[in-house]
Amino acid sequence: MTRWIGAVMTFTLAMTACNGTAKEQAHSAAPKTPPAGSPAGTDSFYKQRLSWSDCGGGFQCAKANVPIDYTKPGSGQMRVSLIRLPAENKSRRIGSLFTNPGGPGASGVDFIRQAGRSFGKDLRERFDIIGFDPRGVGSSDPVRCVDGRRLDQYFSTDSSPDDQSELDTLVAQSKGFAAGCKDKSAARLPYVGTLNAARDMDVLRAAVGDEKLTYYGASYGTYLGAFYAEQFPKKVRALTLDGAVDPKESSTQTLVEQAKGFETALRAFAADCAKRPDCPLGKSEDAVIDRISTFLEQVDKTPLGNSRDSRKVTESWATMGLATALYLKEYWTVLRQAFSQALNQKDGTLFITLADQMVERKSDGSYSNQSEANMAVNCVDKANPTDVTAYGKAVDQARKSAPRFGAFVVWGGLPCVYWPVQSKQQPKRIAAKGAAPILVIGTIRDPATPYKWAKSLASQLDSGVLLSLDGDGHTAYLQGNACITRATDSYLVTTKPPKDGTVCR
């Protein structure tokens, strides 16, 4: 029951934080003045030099200062954490490749620690690959709302309410989440949106000494990249937007379309499962889908136990685990095992293990701040409905085409009704007029960012170029498809995109 767009997911769950305690390794030169279009009074932030320190594993870490409020740059500042994997070939180095793994709320520092060496060889040789935690995320002045016990309650709550009593409980939990954010993070909440995060990225670009931005953004990271291009079109060198989000859709319509995306991915899993001898759900796509629906109805009535802790695997936990497994086709084997375990042994351990990965719950019961930052960013990025009835109508719409995921995904936005900061920002088309070619990548059966969003964003951008993967799973680049890797790496190195409409299989 969290309102997510999604993030790049990998198989390694344990991630090491960057502490930057070792001795200083290098300084980054910064331009003397901010670029045209930068908010007035930000000169000192653009002129800062970063002190990079060894933080283990061949990585270097640093902190940067950014204004809390760009309309009043002198009113205070926030600290943004960065990590980089230095270019392997210094003589051929082009500059820095900034990255964002999505969310919103996913740690870019953790992402590069975990996946930095998964980028293509040409990119590792010629760029410092940089990750950063956007404001409010991870180790960058994080938003905090409630403790692990309260988050357990929140995620356990029925997010597909069948009657008024269940809806009242869902409303109470949503109000409690929003109230917790007000109590613990009120001063940060107005300033954690994507508009400011994109401005931060331009300060970071200058702080590492790059004249223009080279960027790879996945999932929500495409939204951040598009906002950057809209504000600083002349500072775009090369932007890859993988698993695109459509900026012109309303907050609730975004959730409705995402629910449809998960339904499409579930159908792909069902068709695959039905062909396999170890499929515990049926021998045809429709039979598998029907069995999954029956399973979720049964778990709604009688939650499962799990062998890891005392939590009951409710319908919400089971649906979240199901959604998690759809992010990577490699997880489908685990999902078949999860269903076999649940159906034959009444054991929901694998489902809750998958769900814990989605919300970054640790074995000690604590959480990263991913879910809190996710809600904080989403609630201020666009205007939201101001009453429960509007969400109920969106749920009814979503259920028609996404009966397994419609209520689960859409009701996840309910805390925004009670959010301490009500946004007036309306969805809009992003053209980024004057920007260099921007590469938009879409995966045809992507669960979290439906393929139609990639087509839409590529058409909105004046210089948008669409590259497609006829495949499954969330985003394309780190899936290892050779065609996608070649096209993306070549573009980021040379700034020349592939032919618009290219499809990789």
C-alpha positions, -999 to 999 in steps of 0.1 A, spaced: 0 0 0 26 25 -11 23 50 -39 52 40 -61 63 45 -97 91 20 -91 129 17 -92 155 -4 -109 157 -37 -90 186 -60 -88 192 -93 -70 216 -81 -43 196 -70 -12 224 -59 11 238 -25 3 266 -7 20 263 30 29 289 55 18 305 72 47 333 92 32 356 89 62 388 81 44 412 108 33 404 132 6 411 120 -29 402 148 -53 385 181 -58 361 188 -87 365 221 -105 333 242 -108 324 269 -133 326 305 -120 290 315 -127 257 296 -129 241 291 -163 214 312 -178 180 303 -163 194 295 -129 175 310 -100 190 343 -89 213 342 -58 226 307 -64 261 317 -74 278 304 -42 262 270 -47 274 268 -84 309 278 -74 314 251 -47 340 225 -51 334 189 -40 358 171 -18 358 134 -29 369 108 -3 376 71 -6 346 52 8 356 17 -1 352 -7 -30 369 17 -54 342 43 -48 345 79 -38 319 99 -18 312 136 -13 286 160 0 272 191 -18 252 220 -6 220 231 -22 194 258 -13 164 246 7 143 271 -12 155 282 -46 132 313 -45 151 324 -13 186 308 -17 199 326 14 173 311 37 191 279 44 206 248 27 204 211 25 231 185 20 231 161 -9 251 129 -7 270 117 -38 291 86 -48 312 80 -79 329 52 -97 358 70 -113 364 65 -151 387 36 -158 405 53 -187 415 88 -176 431 97 -209 397 91 -227 375 104 -200 345 125 -213 331 137 -180 305 125 -155 274 103 -160 248 112 -135 222 85 -126 189 81 -108 174 47 -102 138 58 -97 113 57 -69 109 85 -61 127 76 -29 153 51 -41 189 58 -30 211 68 -59 242 62 -37 231 26 -29 223 21 -66 258 29 -78 274 8 -50 253 -21 -62 250 -16 -99 277 9 -110 299 -19 -125 268 -32 -145 270 -2 -168 285 -8 -202 323 -11 -206 325 21 -227 306 40 -201 328 28 -172 359 36 -191 349 71 -202 327 85 -175 328 89 -137 295 72 -130 278 92 -103 248 85 -81 233 108 -56 205 107 -30 180 135 -41 169 159 -13 148 141 13 161 107 3 185 83 19 214 103 34 204 136 19 184 152 48 159 124 47 121 128 52 109 107 81 74 100 92 67 69 112 87 41 128 90 5 116 61 -8 137 38 18 123 49 11 87 42 -26 93 7 -17 103 4 6 73 15 -20 48 -6 -47 64 -38 -27 61 -63 -39 35 -57 -17 4 -87 -33 -14 -114 -24 10 -147 -44 6 -169 -24 30 -171 9 49 -153 -5 79 -122 -15 59 -123 18 41 -124 36 74 -93 17 86 -75 26 54 -84 62 58 -72 62 94 -39 46 84 -34 72 56 -42 101 79 -17 87 105 10 84 78 5 120 67 3 133 103 36 115 111 53 133 82 40 166 95 53 159 130 88 148 119 95 165 86 72 195 82 101 219 74 113 197 45 80 187 29 73 218 8 108 216 -9 113 179 -17 96 178 -51 111 170 -85 113 207 -96 138 214 -69 156 180 -73 162 189 -110 176 223 -100 199 204 -75 211 182 -104 222 213 -122 242 225 -92 258 191 -90 267 192 -127 285 224 -121 301 212 -89 318 183 -108 330 207 -135 309 195 -164 297 221 -189 266 200 -198 247 171 -182 251 135 -193 225 114 -175 208 80 -172 175 80 -154 153 49 -148 116 49 -139 109 80 -118 144 91 -128 129 98 -163 106 123 -147 135 140 -130 155 140 -162 126 155 -182 121 182 -156 159 190 -159 157 193 -196 126 216 -194 144 239 -171 179 237 -186 176 227 -222 209 242 -233 227 223 -206 216 189 -220 245 169 -235 229 134 -235 199 122 -215 187 86 -214 153 82 -199 146 44 -194 111 33 -183 95 66 -189 69 84 -168 43 106 -186 44 141 -171 11 151 -186 -11 127 -167 -28 136 -135 -18 120 -102 -47 96 -101 -46 88 -138 -9 79 -134 -19 54 -107 -47 40 -129 -23 35 -158 3 19 -136 -23 -6 -123 -29 -15 -160 8 -20 -165 10 -45 -137 -20 -63 -151 -3 -66 -185 28 -80 -168 8 -104 -148 -8 -118 -180 27 -123 -194 38 -142 -163 6 -163 -165 12 -172 -201 48 -182 -193 38 -201 -161 11 -222 -179 38 -236 -202 60 -248 -174 58 -282 -156 64 -266 -122 36 -241 -126 13 -246 -95 -15 -224 -109 -29 -240 -141 -23 -251 -176 -36 -221 -195 -31 -183 -191 -68 -178 -181 -66 -206 -156 -35 -191 -140 -51 -157 -137 -83 -172 -122 -62 -191 -96 -43 -160 -87 -75 -141 -82 -89 -168 -60 -57 -169 -40 -58 -132 -33 -95 -135 -22 -86 -163 2 -57 -144 17 -80 -115 22 -102 -137 44 -75 -158 60 -40 -143 60 -10 -166 58 18 -170 83 55 -167 75 86 -182 90 106 -150 93 86 -131 119 52 -127 134 36 -107 106 5 -121 89 7 -121 51 -24 -102 43 -38 -95 9 -18 -63 7 15 -80 16 7 -108 -9 -2 -83 -37 30 -63 -30 51 -95 -32 33 -104 -65 40 -69 -79 77 -71 -69 82 -103 -87 69 -87 -119 97 -62 -120 122 -87 -133 115 -117 -154 142 -135 -135 120 -133 -104 92 -154 -121 109 -186 -109 107 -172 -73 71 -163 -79 61 -198 -90 78 -210 -58 60 -185 -37 26 -197 -50 36 -233 -45 46 -226 -9 15 -206 -2 -10 -230 -18 5 -263 -6 19 -253 28 -1 -222 37 32 -204 40 35 -168 28 72 -164 36 84 -159 0 56 -134 -7 65 -112 23 102 -116 15 95 -102 -20 74 -74 -5 101 -64 20 125 -59 -9 100 -35 -25 96 -13 6 132 -19 18 122 -34 51 152 -47 70 155 -79 90 154 -60 123 120 -45 114 133 -11 105 129 5 70 149 28 48 131 61 42 122 50 6 84 48 12 83 81 32 103 100 6 82 84 -22 50 97 -7 65 131 1 77 137 -34 46 124 -51 22 144 -29 39 177 -38 47 170 -74 11 173 -87 -22 186 -74 -41 157 -58 -78 151 -51 -90 165 -18 -114 138 -8 -118 101 -6 -146 100 -31 -123 111 -59 -99 82 -52 -129 58 -50 -139 68 -85 -103 63 -98 -103 28 -81 -136 19 -99 -120 30 -132 -88 10 -125 -106 -22 -114 -123 -25 -148 -90 -31 -166 -68 -41 -137 -89 -62 -113 -59 -76 -94 -40 -44 -90 -64 -15 -95 -75 -9 -59 -41 -18 -45 -22 8 -66 -47 36 -66 -57 36 -29 -19 38 -23 -22 75 -31 -47 82 -4 -23 99 21 -20 128 -3 -56 138 6 -44 145 41 -9 158 32 4 188 52 15 205 19 -11 207 -8 4 211 -43 -11 234 -70 13 221 -96 -7 208 -126 5 180 -149 19 193 -182 35 183 -214 73 187 -214 89 197 -247 124 209 -235 127 231 -265 163 237 -276 176 205 -260 200 181 -277 185 147 -287 171 129 -257 168 91 -258 136 76 -243 135 38 -238 104 18 -232 99 -19 -224 67 -32 -241 55 -52 -211 69 -30 -183 47 -34 -152 55 -1 -134 60 23 -162 36 12 -190 51 13 -225 25 39 -236 43 64 -213 75 60 -232 58 67 -265 41 97 -250 72 113 -235 92 107 -267 65 125 -287 63 154 -262 100 161 -262 110 183 -292 142 162 -295 128 129 -282 140 96 -298 122 64 -289 141 31 -284 120 1 -275 126 -33 -260 101 -61 -269 104 -77 -235 93 -80 -199 103 -64 -167 108 -29 -155 132 -7 -175 155 -20 -202 192 -10 -199 203 -31 -170 185 -62 -182 215 -71 -203 200 -69 -238 229 -64 -262 209 -43 -286 198 -19 -259 233 -17 -244 250 -9 -277 225 17 -286 225 34 -252 262 33 -247 269 47 -282 245 75 -276 259 85 -242 294 85 -256 289 102 -290 255 120 -283 242 104 -315 210 85 -308 197 54 -327 171 58 -353 138 69 -339 115 39 -335 142 13 -332 130 -19 -315 153 -44 -298 142 -80 -291 
